[in-house]
Amino acid sequence: MMTPRLPTIRSSLLRLHRAILAIDEERYAVSSLARLSTLEKMVTLLEDRRFLDHHGVDWRSNVREVAKAVRRERHGGASTIDMQLFRTASDRYERTLRRKIREFVGVYVLQRKFTKLEILRIYLNIAYFGTELVGALAAAKALFPDAVDDYAWNIDDVELTPDQAAQVAALLVYPKPRVTNANWQTKVRRRANYGLALYAGRDQRLDQILR
């Protein structure tokens, strides 16, 4: 009986290269605006509050989550938007050390090739928001069809209110199921309210960082 071959360094590098190419192809479909939209602000607040401050890996959050794990407390994954982008583009979600190392290397490459705004906007273009909802524009159309013009090219062509943006951003954690129910709606509403509370105190600071 043959033993299964372990992935080689070469295969890992090929996967890394394919993921970066997939991300690079999306670069030309995103807005070049120098300001953050309401949705982009909401996503950074809910998904990665230090997104504009770190270089792809939020070491502070990682240390905090490790400490929680040691104490056997409830903890999250400490993934940044940069890491979520690379994971989505590579389509690799297995919980292994090899994948994590590849992710760290991929994020390092992203920092050298793309601006923070490009990373955020490309992620919003390819992120999963629910059944048949890939990208923030599709998610916004599904939740708020009256707010999205039929000719909108990308999500930055859409003016969402803070509440609408919060609900769209909430789908990154609670993707829209094929058949919605009250339990899902409650979870989305709760996370959207949390985003609105964060937004009220940090909206202007996000604008100042980009100046």
Secondary structure, 3 states (H helix, E strand, C coil): CCCCCCCCHHHHHHHHHHHHHHHHHHHHHCCCCCCCCHHHHHHHHHHCCCCCCCCCCCHHHHHHHHHHHHCCCCCCCCCCHHHHHHHHHHCCCCCCHHHHHHHHHHHHHHHHHCCHHHHHHHHHHHCEEECCEECHHHHHHHHCHHHCCCCCCCHHHCCCCHHHHHHHHHCCCCCECCCCCHHHHHHHHHHHHHHHHHHHHHHHHHHHHHC
